Amino acid sequence: MSDSATTAHAPSALRTASAYGAVYLIWGSTYLAIKLVSQHGAFVMASSRFLVAGLLLLAIAWSQGLVRRTDFSVKSWANAAVVGACLMLLGNGGVAIATKTVDSGLVALMTAVTPLWLVGLDTMMHKSHHKPSAVVWVGIALGIAGVIVLKLGNIGQTTAVSTVGVVVMLVATLGWALGSVWSKRPGSAHSPMVATAMQMLSGGAVLLIASVPKELLSHDEWTLLASNPPDLATWLEWAYLVVFGSLCGFTAYIWLLRNQPAARVATYAYVNPLVAIFLGWLLIGEPIGMRTVYAAALMLGGVALIQLAKARKSLFTRAPIAAE
């Protein structure tokens, strides 16, 4: 294919910048909203959010003539189910659980380890890749050190972070990274919008199913929803998550994964924690201790090293984007 043909099919710089802006800024603001909405049942509220967002997005795609009958094959739904389970159940569901015991800003900060998981998944799933360089391993070590610092007490004036919250977030970021890598595999609907809608619907259904055993074990889903029904403020926060977190942010993320290297898309980990920490402090008084500062420096420094190593590598090799 000629350079002119490639350029003609390349997305515009404005569209790409808008998508990055949505992922960078909007997602940074959703952590606080997730924390507040999850007080009424983490999986139940998340499930309703993604089911509604998926239906709305599918309706928008149908109105634009983007829906094809062949999109709803068994293979397409199976692919959407895997991505939806990883991103919505493990990723978003994990965040919802973690925010019950950890400040929303710190939860966002722990998502900075997602690019570290991506390095490992790239190595395992794409055998043609070169092994991570020494700089990348240093970046991974810094990220792990940041997680350890979050667990340390007596730094600043805040108490140690919940062990359960840290473990849940490690699983959540692993699930998110796996879903992100899997979403680039062939087998999805031809339109990114339709594929995203199917992933939201699948993820919402999985969350709804998972709410049943969670309710039986801890009585903090349907029982909590009945005893503590959402008020108007909660429904407005839920609507914000549907419109901005899902329809805008998540759609932009899936589109970027199809059009940009996954490692480059993962740079949202630089900005999300800063936005979330600031909003948590501003709106509900979440403390910002020195431990948070140290952990942020280590985690974001590790991500920065990995991104720099990948950028340096790209100057000397032209690996296909699909392998990112």
PEWO-V990853 format. One record per residue. N is the residue number from 1. RES is the residue in three letters. SS is DSSP state (2 for helix, 1 for strand, 0 for the rest). PSI is psi in whole degrees, 0 to 359 (999 if undefined). OMEGA is omega as a letter, one per 30 degrees, with the letter a starting at -180 (* if undefined). Layout:
n: {N & N}
res: {RES & RES}
ss: {SS & SS}
psi: {PSI & PSI}
omega: {OMEGA & OMEGA}
This chain:
n: {1 & 2 & 3 & 4 & 5 & 6 & 7 & 8 & 9 & 10 & 11 & 12 & 13 & 14 & 15 & 16 & 17 & 18 & 19 & 20 & 21 & 22 & 23 & 24 & 25 & 26 & 27 & 28 & 29 & 30 & 31 & 32 & 33 & 34 & 35 & 36 & 37 & 38 & 39 & 40 & 41 & 42 & 43 & 44 & 45 & 46 & 47 & 48 & 49 & 50 & 51 & 52 & 53 & 54 & 55 & 56 & 57 & 58 & 59 & 60 & 61 & 62 & 63 & 64 & 65 & 66 & 67 & 68 & 69 & 70 & 71 & 72 & 73 & 74 & 75 & 76 & 77 & 78 & 79 & 80 & 81 & 82 & 83 & 84 & 85 & 86 & 87 & 88 & 89 & 90 & 91 & 92 & 93 & 94 & 95 & 96 & 97 & 98 & 99 & 100 & 101 & 102 & 103 & 104 & 105 & 106 & 107 & 108 & 109 & 110 & 111 & 112 & 113 & 114 & 115 & 116 & 117 & 118 & 119 & 120 & 121 & 122 & 123 & 124 & 125 & 126 & 127 & 128 & 129 & 130 & 131 & 132 & 133 & 134 & 135 & 136 & 137 & 138 & 139 & 140 & 141 & 142 & 143 & 144 & 145 & 146 & 147 & 148 & 149 & 150 & 151 & 152 & 153 & 154 & 155 & 156 & 157 & 158 & 159 & 160 & 161 & 162 & 163 & 164 & 165 & 166 & 167 & 168 & 169 & 170 & 171 & 172 & 173 & 174 & 175 & 176 & 177 & 178 & 179 & 180 & 181 & 182 & 183 & 184 & 185 & 186 & 187 & 188 & 189 & 190 & 191 & 192 & 193 & 194 & 195 & 196 & 197 & 198 & 199 & 200 & 201 & 202 & 203 & 204 & 205 & 206 & 207 & 208 & 209 & 210 & 211 & 212 & 213 & 214 & 215 & 216 & 217 & 218 & 219 & 220 & 221 & 222 & 223 & 224 & 225 & 226 & 227 & 228 & 229 & 230 & 231 & 232 & 233 & 234 & 235 & 236 & 237 & 238 & 239 & 240 & 241 & 242 & 243 & 244 & 245 & 246 & 247 & 248 & 249 & 250 & 251 & 252 & 253 & 254 & 255 & 256 & 257 & 258 & 259 & 260 & 261 & 262 & 263 & 264 & 265 & 266 & 267 & 268 & 269 & 270 & 271 & 272 & 273 & 274 & 275 & 276 & 277 & 278 & 279 & 280 & 281 & 282 & 283 & 284 & 285 & 286 & 287 & 288 & 289 & 290 & 291 & 292 & 293 & 294 & 295 & 296 & 297 & 298 & 299 & 300 & 301 & 302 & 303 & 304 & 305 & 306 & 307 & 308 & 309 & 310 & 311 & 312 & 313 & 314 & 315 & 316 & 317 & 318 & 319 & 320 & 321 & 322 & 323 & 324}
res: {MET & SER & ASP & SER & ALA & THR & THR & ALA & HIS & ALA & PRO & SER & ALA & LEU & ARG & THR & ALA & SER & ALA & TYR & GLY & ALA & VAL & TYR & LEU & ILE & TRP & GLY & SER & THR & TYR & LEU & ALA & ILE & LYS & LEU & VAL & SER & GLN & HIS & GLY & ALA & PHE & VAL & MET & ALA & SER & SER & ARG & PHE & LEU & VAL & ALA & GLY & LEU & LEU & LEU & LEU & ALA & ILE & ALA & TRP & SER & GLN & GLY & LEU & VAL & ARG & ARG & THR & ASP & PHE & SER & VAL & LYS & SER & TRP & ALA & ASN & ALA & ALA & VAL & VAL & GLY & ALA & CYS & LEU & MET & LEU & LEU & GLY & ASN & GLY & GLY & VAL & ALA & ILE & ALA & THR & LYS & THR & VAL & ASP & SER & GLY & LEU & VAL & ALA & LEU & MET & THR & ALA & VAL & THR & PRO & LEU & TRP & LEU & VAL & GLY & LEU & ASP & THR & MET & MET & HIS & LYS & SER & HIS & HIS & LYS & PRO & SER & ALA & VAL & VAL & TRP & VAL & GLY & ILE & ALA & LEU & GLY & ILE & ALA & GLY & VAL & ILE & VAL & LEU & LYS & LEU & GLY & ASN & ILE & GLY & GLN & THR & THR & ALA & VAL & SER & THR & VAL & GLY & VAL & VAL & VAL & MET & LEU & VAL & ALA & THR & LEU & GLY & TRP & ALA & LEU & GLY & SER & VAL & TRP & SER & LYS & ARG & PRO & GLY & SER & ALA & HIS & SER & PRO & MET & VAL & ALA & THR & ALA & MET & GLN & MET & LEU & SER & GLY & GLY & ALA & VAL & LEU & LEU & ILE & ALA & SER & VAL & PRO & LYS & GLU & LEU & LEU & SER & HIS & ASP & GLU & TRP & THR & LEU & LEU & ALA & SER & ASN & PRO & PRO & ASP & LEU & ALA & THR & TRP & LEU & GLU & TRP & ALA & TYR & LEU & VAL & VAL & PHE & GLY & SER & LEU & CYS & GLY & PHE & THR & ALA & TYR & ILE & TRP & LEU & LEU & ARG & ASN & GLN & PRO & ALA & ALA & ARG & VAL & ALA & THR & TYR & ALA & TYR & VAL & ASN & PRO & LEU & VAL & ALA & ILE & PHE & LEU & GLY & TRP & LEU & LEU & ILE & GLY & GLU & PRO & ILE & GLY & MET & ARG & THR & VAL & TYR & ALA & ALA & ALA & LEU & MET & LEU & GLY & GLY & VAL & ALA & LEU & ILE & GLN & LEU & ALA & LYS & ALA & ARG & LYS & SER & LEU & PHE & THR & ARG & ALA & PRO & ILE & ALA & ALA & GLU}
ss: {0 & 0 & 2 & 2 & 2 & 2 & 2 & 2 & 2 & 0 & 0 & 0 & 2 & 2 & 2 & 2 & 2 & 2 & 2 & 2 & 2 & 2 & 2 & 2 & 2 & 2 & 2 & 2 & 2 & 2 & 2 & 2 & 2 & 2 & 2 & 2 & 2 & 2 & 2 & 2 & 0 & 2 & 2 & 2 & 2 & 2 & 2 & 2 & 2 & 2 & 2 & 2 & 2 & 2 & 2 & 2 & 2 & 2 & 2 & 2 & 2 & 2 & 2 & 0 & 0 & 0 & 0 & 0 & 2 & 2 & 2 & 2 & 0 & 2 & 2 & 2 & 2 & 2 & 2 & 2 & 2 & 2 & 2 & 2 & 2 & 2 & 2 & 2 & 2 & 2 & 2 & 2 & 2 & 2 & 2 & 2 & 2 & 2 & 0 & 0 & 0 & 0 & 0 & 2 & 2 & 2 & 2 & 2 & 2 & 2 & 2 & 2 & 2 & 2 & 2 & 2 & 2 & 2 & 2 & 2 & 2 & 2 & 2 & 2 & 2 & 0 & 0 & 0 & 0 & 0 & 0 & 0 & 0 & 2 & 2 & 2 & 2 & 2 & 2 & 2 & 2 & 2 & 2 & 2 & 2 & 2 & 2 & 2 & 2 & 2 & 2 & 0 & 0 & 0 & 0 & 0 & 0 & 0 & 0 & 0 & 0 & 0 & 2 & 2 & 2 & 2 & 2 & 2 & 2 & 2 & 2 & 2 & 2 & 2 & 2 & 2 & 2 & 2 & 2 & 2 & 2 & 2 & 0 & 0 & 0 & 0 & 0 & 0 & 0 & 0 & 0 & 2 & 2 & 2 & 2 & 2 & 2 & 2 & 2 & 2 & 2 & 2 & 2 & 2 & 2 & 2 & 2 & 2 & 2 & 2 & 2 & 2 & 2 & 2 & 2 & 2 & 2 & 2 & 0 & 0 & 0 & 2 & 2 & 2 & 2 & 2 & 2 & 0 & 0 & 0 & 0 & 2 & 2 & 2 & 2 & 2 & 2 & 2 & 2 & 2 & 2 & 2 & 2 & 2 & 2 & 2 & 2 & 2 & 2 & 2 & 2 & 2 & 2 & 2 & 2 & 2 & 2 & 2 & 2 & 0 & 0 & 2 & 2 & 2 & 2 & 0 & 0 & 2 & 2 & 2 & 2 & 2 & 2 & 2 & 2 & 2 & 2 & 2 & 2 & 2 & 2 & 2 & 2 & 2 & 0 & 0 & 0 & 0 & 0 & 2 & 2 & 2 & 2 & 2 & 2 & 2 & 2 & 2 & 2 & 2 & 2 & 2 & 2 & 2 & 2 & 2 & 2 & 2 & 2 & 2 & 2 & 2 & 2 & 2 & 0 & 0 & 0 & 0 & 0 & 0 & 2 & 2 & 2 & 0}
psi: {137 & 162 & 323 & 322 & 320 & 317 & 322 & 327 & 356 & 142 & 152 & 156 & 324 & 317 & 319 & 316 & 321 & 320 & 316 & 320 & 320 & 315 & 320 & 306 & 313 & 314 & 327 & 331 & 348 & 340 & 317 & 318 & 319 & 317 & 316 & 317 & 325 & 347 & 349 & 12 & 101 & 305 & 322 & 313 & 321 & 320 & 312 & 324 & 311 & 328 & 315 & 314 & 321 & 317 & 318 & 317 & 322 & 322 & 320 & 317 & 320 & 320 & 335 & 5 & 27 & 351 & 131 & 149 & 325 & 345 & 335 & 41 & 166 & 320 & 319 & 317 & 323 & 317 & 317 & 324 & 319 & 311 & 316 & 318 & 318 & 312 & 313 & 310 & 302 & 311 & 292 & 321 & 321 & 319 & 317 & 320 & 316 & 324 & 349 & 335 & 353 & 142 & 144 & 325 & 321 & 325 & 315 & 322 & 320 & 340 & 349 & 346 & 354 & 314 & 334 & 320 & 322 & 324 & 313 & 318 & 321 & 317 & 320 & 320 & 342 & 89 & 340 & 347 & 149 & 153 & 151 & 140 & 173 & 323 & 320 & 318 & 325 & 318 & 318 & 317 & 320 & 319 & 317 & 319 & 323 & 319 & 319 & 318 & 323 & 333 & 349 & 142 & 181 & 26 & 113 & 213 & 12 & 158 & 169 & 149 & 144 & 131 & 319 & 317 & 318 & 314 & 316 & 319 & 327 & 318 & 319 & 316 & 326 & 315 & 319 & 318 & 318 & 317 & 323 & 316 & 318 & 327 & 343 & 354 & 153 & 156 & 351 & 173 & 155 & 328 & 130 & 326 & 316 & 318 & 318 & 318 & 317 & 322 & 320 & 315 & 318 & 314 & 320 & 320 & 318 & 318 & 319 & 317 & 317 & 338 & 337 & 304 & 328 & 321 & 318 & 327 & 317 & 354 & 40 & 25 & 272 & 322 & 316 & 321 & 321 & 321 & 337 & 69 & 147 & 140 & 185 & 318 & 319 & 319 & 327 & 319 & 320 & 317 & 323 & 318 & 321 & 309 & 308 & 314 & 318 & 297 & 318 & 301 & 308 & 320 & 319 & 322 & 311 & 322 & 318 & 320 & 331 & 341 & 354 & 155 & 139 & 323 & 325 & 320 & 326 & 354 & 352 & 339 & 341 & 320 & 320 & 311 & 321 & 318 & 315 & 317 & 317 & 315 & 321 & 320 & 318 & 317 & 324 & 13 & 28 & 132 & 150 & 95 & 175 & 331 & 319 & 318 & 314 & 315 & 318 & 318 & 318 & 311 & 310 & 329 & 321 & 317 & 319 & 318 & 318 & 316 & 320 & 321 & 319 & 320 & 319 & 321 & 322 & 343 & 339 & 350 & 153 & 74 & 142 & 144 & 323 & 341 & 0 & 999}
omega: {a & l & a & l & l & a & a & a & a & l & a & l & a & l & l & l & l & l & l & l & l & a & a & a & a & a & l & a & a & a & l & l & l & l & a & a & a & l & a & a & a & a & a & a & l & l & a & l & a & l & l & a & l & l & l & a & l & l & l & l & l & l & l & l & a & a & l & l & a & l & a & l & l & a & l & l & l & l & l & a & l & a & a & l & a & a & a & a & a & a & a & l & l & l & a & l & a & a & l & a & a & l & a & l & l & l & l & l & a & l & l & l & a & l & l & l & a & l & l & l & l & a & a & a & a & a & a & a & l & l & l & l & l & l & l & l & l & l & l & l & l & l & l & l & l & l & l & l & l & a & a & l & l & l & a & a & l & l & a & a & a & l & l & a & l & a & l & a & l & l & a & a & l & l & a & l & l & l & l & l & a & a & l & a & l & l & l & l & a & a & l & a & l & l & l & l & l & l & l & l & l & l & l & l & l & l & l & l & a & l & a & l & l & l & a & a & a & l & a & l & a & l & l & l & a & a & a & a & a & l & a & a & l & l & l & l & l & l & l & l & l & a & a & a & a & a & a & a & a & l & l & a & l & l & l & l & l & a & a & l & a & a & l & l & a & l & l & l & l & a & a & a & a & l & a & l & a & a & l & l & a & a & a & l & l & a & l & l & l & l & l & l & a & a & l & a & a & a & a & l & l & l & a & l & l & l & l & l & l & l & l & l & a & l & a & l & a & l & l & a & a & a & a & *}
